[in-house]
Amino acid sequence: MAIRYLKKGQDQDTIDTIDQKVSATVSQIIEDVQKHGDSAVRAWSEKFDGWTPEKFELNQHDIDAAMQQLTAQELKDIAFAQTQIRNFAQRQRQTLQDLEVETMPGVVLGHTHIPMNAVGCYVPGGKYPMIASAHMSVLTANVAGVANITATAPPFQGKAHPAIVSAMHMAGAHRILVIGGVQAVAAMAIGTESIPAVDMLVGPGNMFVAEAKRQLYGRVGIDLFAGPTETLIIADETNDAEMCAVDLLGQAEHGPNSPAILLTTSKQLAEETILEVERQLKILPTAGIAREAWEKYGQVIVCDDIDEMVQTADDLAFEHVQVLTKDPDYFLKNMTNYGALFLGARTNVSFGDKVIGTNHTLPTKRAARYTGGLWVGKFLKTCTYQRVTTDEASALMGEIGSRLCHMENFAGHGEQANLRLRRYGHQPELPWYEPAPVGSATPNQ
């Protein structure tokens, strides 16, 4: 039996039309920043944020002043969250070992993990001050060993948000900017008179920031496509409508285009959750945003059994997946497409977003089919090398390589191999392979 929708969101054609308008706006801003540098950044910053400071970069005095605006408890809480995130990132880094192996006598192959030289970290903060995004990007890049970390966030209520600035600084940012939106990521990717270009952009953002990263990809690297927040609640009859509704609206409040979906085998739970969402929207302080997201992008889907839920969840490939079932580990063992799993009622997406230690920059728009979220490995390039240490090995590779090049009609490649065979193939016999005449470069008969 096919899955049943008790509630559907906007149709795909409407979503595609919105995406096309976003793409055109983003393209215009990027082109302007490329042509006019700082002046374009300033103009767009004034238009969208009403923000035209004397300089966009904060100095040490500015940073100290921002930190002094926080209470001792606030600084302590930021430090606690960063400790959890740093600990997990360090453990992740320890799993990435350099490799060197002699694959046959005289042939040494290896790889090494090299940190990016310069990274730009975008921290959302126009609507909500996303303090945690500073930990997730800046701190993780720092653990990876990135030498130059630029962090930027939009102004909040007409100034740099002191907690975001503090978190950036405590996480190890080398340069802190107060710029938001497309103009911020474009400035970091392209470079301007006052902002050095980076090699990679990371961090979440709204649909405009996500589209800017997509358009700039290739000019610079990106972590992943991390657009508006998505949350999927998978629940069965063992859970209740209150928790389902709380976990749906807790992420829908991110923005008016944040999808929130309930996937369940219980029609009763589905119906009760729809009613409970309406009840909570009457008292939720952020109901203005959450209601719009729920009405436009919210869905309630009923499945026949657990395997149909797994298949539907994999097809959705959502960013956050909260599992509220009697056997959450079943989804850990069987699901393949998700940004992050939150297993059981004792945890939830907000823990991952803020404090528990895993990274909250995660794939959206079904990108979970081919990538995981931001982690320390995203800031490292795994680069290979080779070394041939004996004449015998060089000659053997030359002989076989020459014939393979001939099969592909690559004469220049073949001559590279032939030269090594002529130089180093003086031994009467080569290991593992019968010698052929020097320079023959003929395919096997």
Secondary structure as UniProt FT lines:
FT   STRAND          4..7
FT   HELIX           12..36
FT   HELIX           38..49
FT   HELIX           60..68
FT   HELIX           72..94
FT   STRAND          99..104
FT   TURN            105..106
FT   STRAND          107..115
FT   STRAND          118..122
FT   HELIX           131..134
FT   HELIX           135..139
FT   HELIX           140..144
FT   STRAND          148..153
FT   TURN            157..158
FT   HELIX           162..171
FT   STRAND          175..178
FT   HELIX           181..190
FT   STRAND          200..202
FT   HELIX           207..216
FT   TURN            218..219
FT   STRAND          220..222
FT   STRAND          231..235
FT   TURN            237..238
FT   HELIX           241..252
FT   TURN            253..254
FT   TURN            256..257
FT   STRAND          260..264
FT   HELIX           267..281
FT   TURN            282..283
FT   TURN            285..286
FT   HELIX           287..297
FT   STRAND          299..302
FT   HELIX           306..316
FT   STRAND          320..324
FT   HELIX           329..334
FT   STRAND          340..343
FT   TURN            345..346
FT   HELIX           349..354
FT   TURN            365..366
FT   HELIX           367..369
FT   HELIX           376..379
FT   STRAND          380..388
FT   HELIX           391..407
FT   TURN            408..409
FT   HELIX           411..424
FT   TURN            431..432
FT   TURN            438..439
//
